Amino acid sequence: MTIKIDKPGMLTSLQDLGRYTYQQYGVIVNGAMDPFAHTAANLLVGNPEGEATLEVTLTGPKLTFGIDTYIAICGADLTPSLNEKPIENWRTISVKQGDVLEFGKCKWGCRAYIAVAGGFDTKREMGSKSTYLRAGIGGYKGRALKEGDTLSVCTDGHSFHPISINWFVSHELRAVYSNKNTIRAVKGRHFELFTKDSQTAFFNEGFKISTQSDRMGYRAEGNALQLEEQREILSEPVLFGTVQVPSEGKPIILMADRQTTGGYPKIAQAAYVDLPKLAQAKPGDSIVFQEISDEEAQINYIIQKIQLNYLKTGIGLKNRER
């Protein structure tokens, strides 16, 4: 009932939807960089949305299955293959004991999510299976996967046995990944502290994702943004997608492994529904921020949740058609 890691890939770790309620103690939220792809992968194999998946970055792992099961791969297209035959993302795949899953060239995106029916059998640390890499907490021994590791699969009580797997997540539901992305964002609470030129530049001129980017934050290269006057900002809570501007004027977009508080001025907050676009951006990719209102951001989020519920309901019906 295990999956053997023959090759780990560039960075492969277990992630779920995060470790909440411990931020007051300085413990970061963590979790999947692309929560939409993570959730869709879980739904496709009948798992709860918050079950852990394998987050794969740019170069995928090589896995040998020791169990008959179902998997789904969502997110970046890293040209997956099963027993050397190409397979598609965003659909349920049946695998048999002895099958080998591996990945090839990255066609687009940055991160793919592998879900397995029943989920991975690993202990929850502070309510989450996510791997907090810097602290060595959670996931598989608190670290990224290595060659020779074996992952156990939960089988007790899982009843995902669809009569057919000839279906997939529609293109309309999937986030569109590109190397040139428009990221919708609302003004941050310190937006008015910036010069008019910087305010205009932020929402009209593009940025490039720097090579100094990781799961904690993306540095954005572009024209330096300036405050009207230098001032001390008290540290306060930050969120996934908060855009801070340190003194040199280059924005930092906080990502899944962000710190719990930040003391740089917050110029904007990326809309939740566009976090997948950010998560799939690679160093060198371009982003342009587009201003939207709080109401628009909330409506888009509600629409996405409704779409995910449609997907969940549809898969549930497929699983009962026996």
Backbone hydrogen bonds, N-H to C=O, Kabsch-Sander energy under -0.5 kcal/mol:
donor,donor_aa,acceptor,acceptor_aa,energy
3,I,151,L,-2.4
4,K,64,T,-2.8
5,I,149,D,-3.0
6,D,4,K,-0.9
6,D,62,K,-2.4
7,K,62,K,-1.6
10,M,59,T,-1.6
11,L,57,T,-0.5
13,S,55,E,-1.7
15,Q,53,T,-2.5
17,L,50,G,-0.5
19,R,29,V,-3.7
20,Y,18,G,-0.7
25,Y,22,Y,-1.5
26,G,23,Q,-2.1
27,V,22,Y,-1.9
28,I,26,G,-0.5
30,N,256,A,-1.3
32,A,16,D,-2.8
38,H,34,D,-2.2
39,T,35,P,-2.2
40,A,36,F,-2.8
41,A,37,A,-2.3
42,N,38,H,-1.9
43,L,39,T,-2.5
44,L,40,A,-2.1
45,V,41,A,-0.6
45,V,42,N,-1.3
46,G,43,L,-1.6
47,N,42,N,-2.6
51,E,48,P,-1.8
53,T,15,Q,-2.8
54,L,114,I,-2.5
55,E,13,S,-3.3
55,E,53,T,-0.7
56,V,54,L,-0.6
56,V,112,A,-3.3
57,T,11,L,-1.2
58,L,56,V,-0.6
58,L,110,C,-3.1
59,T,57,T,-3.5
60,G,58,L,-0.6
62,K,7,K,-2.2
63,L,101,L,-3.2
64,T,4,K,-2.3
65,F,99,D,-2.7
66,G,2,T,-2.6
69,T,67,I,-0.5
69,T,95,V,-2.1
71,I,93,I,-2.8
72,A,115,A,-1.8
73,I,91,R,-0.6
74,C,113,Y,-2.0
76,A,111,R,-2.7
77,D,108,W,-1.8
78,L,76,A,-1.1
81,S,102,E,-2.7
82,L,85,K,-2.9
83,N,81,S,-0.5
83,N,100,V,-3.1
85,K,82,L,-1.4
87,I,80,P,-2.0
90,W,73,I,-3.0
92,T,167,W,-0.6
93,I,71,I,-3.1
95,V,69,T,-2.8
98,G,65,F,-3.8
99,D,96,K,-2.5
101,L,63,L,-2.7
102,E,81,S,-2.3
104,G,78,L,-1.8
104,G,79,T,-0.7
107,K,77,D,-2.9
107,K,105,K,-0.7
108,W,77,D,-1.0
112,A,56,V,-2.1
113,Y,74,C,-2.9
114,I,54,L,-2.2
115,A,72,A,-2.7
115,A,113,Y,-0.6
117,A,70,Y,-2.7
119,G,116,V,-2.2
121,D,152,S,-2.6
122,T,120,F,-1.6
125,E,128,S,-3.0
126,M,124,R,-0.6
128,S,125,E,-1.0
131,T,14,L,-2.0
132,Y,130,S,-0.7
132,Y,137,I,-3.3
133,L,131,T,-1.1
136,G,132,Y,-1.6
137,I,132,Y,-1.7
140,Y,143,R,-0.6
141,K,139,G,-0.9
142,G,138,G,-1.6
143,R,140,Y,-1.8
145,L,12,T,-3.0
148,G,5,I,-3.3
149,D,146,K,-1.9
151,L,3,I,-2.9
153,V,1,M,-2.3
154,C,119,G,-2.8
158,H,155,T,-1.3
161,H,159,S,-1.1
163,I,318,K,-0.9
167,W,165,I,-1.5
169,V,90,W,-2.7
173,L,170,S,-1.0
174,R,170,S,-1.0
177,Y,175,A,-0.7
181,N,286,S,-2.7
183,I,181,N,-0.6
183,I,288,V,-2.8
184,R,182,T,-0.6
185,A,290,Q,-2.7
186,V,269,Q,-2.4
188,G,267,I,-2.5
190,H,266,K,-2.0
191,F,188,G,-1.7
193,L,190,H,-1.7
194,F,191,F,-1.7
195,T,226,Q,-2.4
199,Q,195,T,-2.5
200,T,196,K,-2.5
201,A,197,D,-2.7
202,F,198,S,-2.5
203,F,199,Q,-1.3
204,N,200,T,-0.6
204,N,201,A,-0.8
205,E,201,A,-2.8
207,F,287,I,-2.8
208,K,221,E,-2.3
209,I,285,D,-2.7
210,S,219,R,-3.2
213,S,211,T,-1.5
214,D,217,G,-2.2
218,Y,253,I,-2.7
220,A,251,P,-2.7
221,E,208,K,-3.4
221,E,219,R,-0.5
225,L,249,G,-2.3
228,E,193,L,-3.1
236,E,262,G,-2.1
238,V,260,T,-1.3
241,G,254,L,-3.1
242,T,239,L,-2.1
243,V,268,A,-3.0
244,Q,242,T,-0.7
244,Q,252,I,-2.7
245,V,265,P,-2.1
249,G,246,P,-2.2
252,I,244,Q,-3.0
253,I,218,Y,-3.1
254,L,242,T,-2.8
254,L,252,I,-0.7
255,M,216,M,-2.4
257,D,215,R,-2.7
258,R,255,M,-1.8
262,G,236,E,-2.4
267,I,243,V,-1.8
267,I,265,P,-0.8
268,A,243,V,-1.2
269,Q,186,V,-2.4
270,A,241,G,-2.6
271,A,184,R,-3.2
274,D,271,A,-1.6
275,L,272,Y,-1.7
278,L,274,D,-1.6
279,A,275,L,-3.0
280,Q,276,P,-1.8
281,A,278,L,-1.6
284,G,209,I,-3.0
285,D,282,K,-2.4
286,S,179,N,-3.1
287,I,207,F,-2.7
288,V,181,N,-2.3
289,F,202,F,-0.6
290,Q,183,I,-2.4
292,I,185,A,-2.4
297,A,293,S,-2.2
298,Q,294,D,-2.3
299,I,295,E,-2.7
300,N,296,E,-2.6
301,Y,297,A,-1.8
302,I,298,Q,-2.4
303,I,299,I,-2.6
304,Q,300,N,-2.2
305,K,301,Y,-2.3
306,I,302,I,-2.4
307,Q,303,I,-2.4
308,L,304,Q,-2.4
309,N,305,K,-2.1
310,Y,306,I,-2.1
311,L,307,Q,-2.2
312,K,308,L,-2.7
313,T,309,N,-2.7
314,G,310,Y,-2.8
315,I,311,L,-2.5
316,G,312,K,-2.1
317,L,313,T,-2.1
318,K,314,G,-2.0
319,N,315,I,-2.1
320,R,316,G,-0.6
320,R,317,L,-0.9
321,E,317,L,-0.8
321,E,318,K,-0.7
322,R,320,R,-2.4
